[in-house]
Amino acid sequence: MKGSAMSWRRFVWLVVATVQMVPLTCCGQVATDAKAGSVSTQRPNVILILADDFALGDLASNNGGASRTPNLDRLAAESVRFSNAYSGSCVCAPARAAMLTGRYPHRTGVVTLNQENYPKLSRLRLDETTLADVLRANGYATGLIGKWHCGIEPDYHPMKRGFDEFAGFIGPNSYFGFRLDVNEAVSHGNKGYLTEELTERAIHFVQRHHGDPFFLHLAHYAPHRPLEAPQELIDFYVDKGLEQSTATIYAMIEVMDQGIGKLLSELDRLDLSRRTLVIFASDNGPDPVTGTRFNLQHRGMKYEVYEGGIRVPLFFRWAGQWPSGERDQVVQFIDLFPTILDVCGVSHPPKLPIDGASLKGVLSGASDPLSRPLFWQWNRASPNYTHNAAMRMGNWKLVKPFVNRKSNPKDSDLKPLLFDLSAEEPEQRDVSEQHPERYAEMLKELNAWSRDVERSRKRKMFANGQ
C-alpha cells in the first residue's frame, strides 16, 4: 500500500478514536519509552516470524552449539519464552490457520496440507476472520512475506484475507531459482537465495511503514524441503562431522538466523524496537522425510501429535515492556490471535467463537495457570478422529496413536494412551491403567471436542461452496 493511502487510513483511525474519546494506548495502559524518557501513546507494531519445520533442538542454545543461531538465541534471551508452547497442528497449513484465526484449524476448514490434491480441505473458509483483517480494519498496514498455505484459489489469496501486501512462493521451486507472487502478479527469474530475498522484502516493508503501525507476518520456508543452502555453509557443518541432511538444514537455518538479525538491527536503526512486538515460532516439528536430528527428549516428528511434532519454540519480545524469562504455562497457536489484539488494544467482537485465550497477563508476569484443555488432530485428507489425536490438561496428555500419513485412513482400533508429561521420559509409558478415571474423562472430552469441531467444519456453506 502506498504511503499516502496508509497515512489517510491512520488519519481516519485517529479521528474515530478521538470522537469516541478512546485513548490511543496499548491495552488501556500508557506506555513509557524508557530510552527517550517520554510517554508514548503509539500502538505497537507487530512482527510475527514463523519458521517451517524448525525444531526446538535446532537452536544452538539447545543443542550445545551444533548449529549457529546467535540472533535467535539473543532474541530468546530478550523475550518471554514459553517452555510449554505448542503449534496448532503437527503440519503446516492447519497450524497457520489456527494462528491467524484463534480457532482450532478444523473449524476453519484447513485440515490438510496438499493444496493441489485437496484444495477444499486446505483453504481458510471465507467466513473466518484473520488477524490481518482485524488489524487492517484498525489502522495497521499489513504485510505477508513468505508462506501463505491457506488457499490457492483467487478468493483465498492473502490480499483478500486482510493483507495489504504479499510476496510469497509459487511452487514447485528451488531456493536458488524461484517465482514469487508479488501482490497478485508473478515475479519470474528471481536470483539469489530465497531466504535472503524474504529478509530483504521484510526489511523494506518495515522501512516503508515505519511511521505508521504495521503488522508484518514473515513466514519463512526454511528449513522446509527442498534441502538447499550455500555450499560453504553446508561444508562447515559437514566438516564438523554432521551428515549431509542435517548439515544442509543447519545451513538453511543459519541463513534464516542471519536475516532475522538484520531485521532486528533495522528495528534498532529506525528506533522501533521499543515500539515493536516481535514473536518467533515454528509451525511444527522436524520433517521425518529429511532424516532424524536432535530435538531434545521429544518423541515423534512432524505429522504426529506426539511432543516432537507439536512442541515448538515461542518467543515474545517487546523491549522495555515485559521482563524476559521463561514461563511454564501451556499455550497454543490459538492463543496468538487474542493475545496480539489484546496487546495492541484492539477491540474485536468475534463473529465466530475464539478458542484461544489472551496471554497478555502472563507476558506481563502474572501467574495465571491458564488451566484449560488443549486439543490436536491430523490425518491427510478428510479428518478421521480415531487417528493421531491428542488432548493435554495440566501434565496429562491423552494420545490416539499416529498410524501413517496415508490419505483417508480407515478407522484405527489402536488403544488411546495416557502419558504423564512430568515423568522423566515423557510419552514413553502408558499410565492409563494406573489412572482409569482420568483416562476415561479425558477420552470423553477428546471425543466431545472431535464431534464439536467436525460440526463446526461442516457448518452451512456459502453459495460458492465454501
C-alpha positions in Angstrom: 0.0 0.0 0.0 1.3 3.5 -0.8 2.4 5.7 2.0 -0.3 8.3 1.3 -3.0 5.7 1.5 -1.6 4.4 4.7 -1.4 7.9 6.2 -5.0 8.6 5.2 -6.2 5.4 6.9 -4.2 6.2 10.0 -5.8 9.8 10.0 -9.3 8.3 9.8 -8.5 5.9 12.7 -7.2 8.8 14.8 -10.3 10.9 14.1 -12.6 8.0 15.0 -10.7 7.3 18.2 -10.8 11.0 19.2 -14.5 11.2 18.6 -15.1 8.1 20.7 -12.8 9.5 23.4 -10.8 6.3 23.2 -7.2 6.9 24.5 -4.6 5.8 21.9 -2.8 3.4 24.3 -1.9 -0.2 24.2 -4.2 -2.4 26.2 -5.5 0.6 28.1 -2.1 1.4 29.5 0.1 4.4 28.9 3.4 3.1 27.7 6.6 4.7 28.9 9.5 4.9 26.5 12.4 4.4 28.9 15.0 5.3 26.2 13.5 8.7 25.5 12.1 9.2 29.0 8.8 10.2 27.5 5.3 8.8 27.4 4.4 7.0 24.1 0.8 6.5 23.1 1.5 4.8 19.8 0.2 1.3 19.4 2.9 -1.4 19.0 3.9 -2.7 15.6 3.8 -6.5 15.4 6.3 -8.7 13.6 5.3 -12.4 13.6 8.1 -14.6 12.4 7.3 -18.2 11.6 9.9 -20.9 10.6 8.9 -24.0 8.7 9.7 -27.5 10.2 12.1 -25.9 12.7 12.7 -27.9 15.8 13.4 -26.9 19.4 16.6 -28.8 19.0 17.7 -26.6 16.1 18.6 -23.7 18.4 22.3 -23.6 19.3 21.3 -22.8 22.9 19.5 -26.2 23.0 21.9 -28.3 21.0 25.3 -27.4 22.6 26.3 -25.3 19.7 25.9 -27.9 16.9 24.1 -25.2 14.9 24.8 -21.4 14.7 21.8 -19.3 15.7 23.2 -16.3 17.6 20.4 -14.0 16.6 17.6 -16.4 17.6 19.4 -17.2 20.8 19.7 -13.4 21.6 16.0 -12.9 20.7 15.1 -15.8 23.1 17.2 -14.3 25.9 15.5 -10.9 25.4 12.0 -12.5 25.2 9.3 -14.1 27.3 9.8 -17.8 26.4 7.1 -20.4 26.8 8.6 -23.8 27.7 5.2 -25.5 27.1 4.4 -23.9 23.8 2.5 -25.9 21.1 1.6 -25.4 17.5 -2.0 -25.6 16.4 -1.1 -28.8 14.4 1.6 -31.2 13.5 1.6 -29.9 9.9 2.0 -26.5 8.3 -1.3 -25.4 6.8 -3.6 -26.1 9.8 -1.1 -24.6 12.2 -1.2 -21.4 10.2 -5.0 -21.3 10.2 -5.0 -21.7 14.0 -2.5 -18.9 14.4 -4.3 -16.5 12.1 -7.8 -17.0 13.5 -7.5 -18.1 17.1 -9.6 -21.1 16.3 -8.9 -24.8 16.1 -7.9 -25.5 12.5 -10.7 -28.0 11.8 -13.2 -25.2 12.4 -11.5 -23.0 9.7 -11.7 -25.7 7.0 -7.9 -26.1 6.9 -7.4 -29.7 7.8 -4.7 -31.0 5.5 -1.7 -29.7 3.6 -1.7 -30.6 0.0 -3.4 -27.7 -1.8 -3.2 -29.2 -5.2 -4.8 -32.6 -4.3 -7.2 -31.2 -1.6 -8.0 -27.6 -2.3 -11.2 -27.6 -0.4 -9.6 -29.1 2.7 -6.6 -26.6 2.7 -8.3 -23.3 2.3 -9.4 -20.9 5.0 -13.2 -20.5 4.9 -14.4 -17.2 3.7 -16.5 -16.7 6.9 -13.3 -16.8 9.0 -11.7 -13.5 10.2 -8.0 -13.3 10.1 -5.6 -11.4 12.4 -4.7 -9.3 9.4 -8.4 -8.5 8.8 -8.8 -7.1 12.2 -5.5 -5.2 12.4 -6.1 -3.6 8.9 -9.5 -2.5 10.0 -7.9 -0.8 13.0 -5.4 1.3 11.0 -2.5 -1.1 10.6 -0.5 -1.6 7.4 -0.5 -5.4 7.0 2.0 -7.5 5.0 2.8 -11.2 4.5 6.2 -12.0 3.3 6.7 -15.8 2.6 4.4 -18.7 3.0 0.6 -18.5 3.0 -0.7 -22.1 2.5 -4.3 -21.3 3.4 -5.9 -21.4 -0.1 -4.7 -21.2 -3.7 -7.9 -20.0 -5.5 -8.2 -16.2 -6.1 -10.9 -15.7 -3.4 -8.4 -17.1 -0.9 -5.4 -15.0 -1.8 -3.7 -13.3 1.2 -4.7 -9.9 -0.2 -8.3 -10.9 0.1 -7.7 -12.1 3.7 -6.6 -8.9 5.3 -3.1 -8.4 3.9 -2.3 -5.1 2.1 0.9 -6.6 0.6 2.1 -10.1 -0.2 5.2 -11.6 -1.6 5.2 -15.4 -1.5 6.5 -18.6 -3.1 4.8 -20.2 -6.1 5.8 -23.8 -6.3 7.4 -26.0 -7.4 10.6 -24.1 -6.7 14.2 -24.2 -5.7 15.7 -21.9 -3.0 18.1 -20.7 -5.8 15.6 -20.3 -8.6 12.1 -19.3 -7.6 8.9 -17.5 -8.7 7.1 -15.2 -6.3 3.5 -13.9 -6.2 4.1 -10.2 -5.5 0.8 -8.5 -4.9 -1.1 -10.9 -7.2 1.5 -10.6 -10.0 4.0 -13.3 -10.8 7.7 -12.3 -10.5 9.9 -14.6 -12.6 13.7 -15.1 -12.8 14.5 -14.2 -9.2 18.2 -14.6 -8.5 19.9 -15.2 -5.2 18.7 -17.3 -2.3 15.1 -17.4 -1.3 15.6 -16.9 2.5 17.7 -13.8 1.9 15.1 -12.5 -0.6 12.4 -12.8 2.0 14.6 -11.0 4.6 15.2 -8.1 2.2 11.5 -7.8 1.4 10.6 -7.8 5.2 13.2 -5.1 5.9 11.8 -2.9 3.0 8.3 -3.4 4.4 9.4 -2.0 7.8 11.2 0.9 6.2 8.2 1.9 4.1 5.8 1.7 7.1 8.0 2.8 10.0 5.9 5.9 10.6 2.6 4.0 11.0 1.5 1.0 13.0 2.2 -2.2 11.0 1.7 -5.9 11.2 4.3 -7.9 9.3 4.0 -11.7 9.1 7.4 -13.0 8.0 6.7 -16.7 7.2 10.0 -18.3 6.2 10.1 -21.5 4.2 13.4 -22.6 5.9 14.3 -25.2 6.7 11.5 -27.0 4.8 12.4 -29.2 1.8 14.0 -29.0 -0.8 17.2 -29.0 1.3 19.3 -26.4 -0.3 21.8 -23.9 1.1 25.0 -22.0 0.2 27.7 -24.7 -0.2 30.2 -23.1 2.0 27.8 -23.3 4.9 26.9 -26.9 4.2 30.6 -27.7 4.1 31.1 -26.0 7.5 28.7 -28.4 9.2 29.9 -31.5 7.2 33.4 -30.7 8.4 32.1 -30.8 12.0 31.0 -34.4 11.4 27.3 -33.9 10.6 25.7 -36.0 7.9 24.6 -34.2 4.7 20.9 -33.7 5.6 21.4 -32.2 9.0 24.4 -30.2 7.7 22.1 -28.7 5.0 19.3 -28.0 7.4 21.6 -26.2 9.8 23.0 -24.2 6.9 19.5 -23.2 5.9 18.7 -22.2 9.5 21.9 -20.2 9.7 20.9 -18.1 6.7 17.4 -17.5 8.3 19.1 -16.6 11.6 21.3 -14.0 9.8 18.3 -12.5 8.2 16.4 -12.2 11.5 19.4 -10.5 12.9 19.4 -8.0 10.1 15.7 -7.3 10.6 16.2 -6.8 14.4 19.1 -4.4 13.6 16.9 -2.4 11.3 14.3 -2.0 14.1 17.1 -0.6 16.2 18.3 1.7 13.5 14.8 3.1 13.0 14.3 3.4 16.7 11.4 0.9 16.5 12.5 -1.8 18.9 10.6 -0.3 21.9 7.5 0.1 19.7 7.5 -3.3 18.2 6.3 -6.7 19.4 8.4 -9.4 17.9 7.2 -13.0 18.0 9.0 -16.1 16.8 7.7 -19.6 16.5 7.8 -22.7 14.2 4.8 -24.3 12.5 5.6 -27.8 13.7 8.4 -30.2 14.5 11.1 -31.6 12.2 10.3 -33.4 9.0 11.0 -37.2 9.1 11.5 -37.3 5.4 14.7 -35.4 5.9 16.0 -37.9 8.4 16.3 -37.6 12.2 18.2 -34.9 14.1 18.5 -33.8 17.7 15.2 -32.5 19.2 15.7 -32.6 23.0 13.9 -35.6 24.5 10.8 -35.3 22.5 9.1 -38.3 20.9 7.9 -38.1 17.3 8.2 -35.6 14.5 6.1 -33.7 12.0 2.8 -35.4 11.1 2.5 -36.8 14.6 0.7 -35.3 17.7 3.4 -36.6 20.0 5.5 -33.8 21.5 8.1 -33.8 18.8 5.5 -33.0 16.2 3.7 -30.2 18.0 6.0 -28.7 20.7 7.6 -25.6 19.3 9.7 -22.6 20.3 7.6 -19.5 21.1 9.2 -16.1 22.0 7.6 -12.7 22.6 9.8 -9.7 22.8 8.6 -6.2 23.5 11.6 -4.3 24.7 11.1 -2.3 27.8 7.6 -3.7 28.4 7.9 -7.2 29.7 10.5 -8.9 31.8 12.3 -11.6 29.8 12.4 -15.1 31.1 10.7 -18.5 30.9 7.0 -19.1 31.5 5.7 -22.6 32.1 2.0 -22.1 31.2 0.7 -24.4 28.5 -0.1 -22.3 25.4 -1.0 -23.0 21.8 -1.2 -21.2 18.5 -4.9 -20.4 19.0 -3.7 -18.0 21.7 -1.8 -15.7 19.3 -4.8 -14.1 17.7 -6.4 -12.9 21.0 -3.0 -12.1 22.6 -1.9 -9.8 19.7 -5.2 -8.0 19.6 -5.2 -7.5 23.4 -1.6 -6.2 23.4 -2.4 -3.8 20.6 -5.5 -2.5 22.4 -7.8 -3.6 19.6 -11.4 -4.5 20.4 -12.8 -7.2 18.2 -16.3 -8.7 18.9 -15.8 -12.0 17.0 -18.4 -13.3 14.6 -17.3 -16.8 15.4 -16.2 -18.1 18.9 -12.5 -17.8 19.6 -10.9 -21.0 21.1 -7.7 -19.3 22.3 -7.0 -17.0 25.3 -5.1 -13.8 25.7 -1.6 -14.3 27.2 -1.2 -10.6 27.9 -1.3 -11.1 31.7 1.2 -14.0 31.6 3.5 -11.9 29.4 3.5 -9.2 32.0 4.5 -11.6 34.7 1.1 -12.8 36.1 1.0 -16.3 37.5 -2.3 -17.3 35.8 -2.1 -21.1 35.4 -4.3 -21.0 32.2 -6.0 -24.2 33.3 -7.8 -25.4 30.2 -7.6 -28.5 27.9 -5.9 -28.2 24.6 -6.5 -30.4 21.6 -4.9 -31.6 18.3 -5.7 -33.9 15.4 -4.4 -34.5 12.0 -4.5 -37.0 9.2 -4.1 -36.5 5.4 -7.4 -35.5 3.6 -10.8 -35.6 5.5 -10.4 -35.8 9.3 -10.6 -39.2 10.9 -10.7 -38.6 14.7 -9.7 -42.2 15.5 -6.2 -41.3 14.3 -3.4 -39.1 15.6 -5.5 -37.0 18.0 -4.4 -35.7 21.4 -5.5 -33.7 24.4 -3.4 -32.1 27.1 -4.7 -31.0 30.5 -2.1 -30.0 33.0 0.7 -32.5 32.9 -1.6 -35.2 31.5 -1.7 -36.0 27.8 -4.0 -38.4 26.1 -3.0 -39.6 22.6 -4.8 -41.6 19.9 -1.7 -43.0 18.3 -0.3 -42.0 14.9 -0.7 -44.7 12.3 0.6 -43.4 9.0 0.5 -40.4 6.6 -1.8 -42.1 4.0 -4.9 -40.3 2.8 -8.4 -41.0 4.2 -7.3 -43.8 6.6 -9.7 -46.4 7.9 -10.8 -46.2 11.5 -8.0 -47.1 13.8 -8.5 -49.6 16.6 -5.3 -48.8 18.4 -5.8 -48.1 22.1 -5.5 -44.5 23.2 -2.6 -43.9 25.6 -2.3 -41.7 28.7 1.0 -40.1 29.5 2.3 -38.1 32.4 4.4 -35.4 30.9 6.2 -34.7 34.2 7.7 -38.1 34.0 11.5 -38.4 33.5 10.8 -39.9 30.0 7.6 -38.3 28.8 5.4 -40.1 26.3 7.1 -43.4 26.8 5.0 -45.2 29.4 1.2 -45.5 29.2 -0.3 -44.9 32.6 -4.0 -45.4 31.7 -4.4 -48.5 33.9 -3.0 -46.6 36.9 -5.4 -43.7 36.4 -8.6 -45.2 34.9 -10.9 -42.3 36.0 -8.7 -39.6 34.5 -8.2 -41.7 31.3 -12.0 -42.2 30.9 -12.7 -38.5 31.5 -10.0 -37.3 29.1 -11.1 -39.7 26.4 -14.7 -38.5 26.8 -13.5 -34.9 26.4 -11.4 -35.6 23.4 -14.3 -37.4 21.7 -16.6 -34.5 22.5 -14.1 -32.0 21.1 -13.8 -34.1 17.9 -17.6 -34.0 17.4 -17.7 -30.3 18.1 -15.0 -29.2 15.7 -16.3 -31.5 13.0 -19.8 -30.0 13.3 -18.2 -26.6 13.0 -16.1 -27.6 10.0 -19.3 -28.8 8.2 -21.4 -25.8 9.1 -23.6 -24.2 6.5 -21.7 -23.5 3.3 -21.7 -20.3 1.3 -23.3 -20.3 -2.2 -19.8 -20.7 -3.8 -19.2 -24.0 -2.0 -17.0 -22.6 0.8 
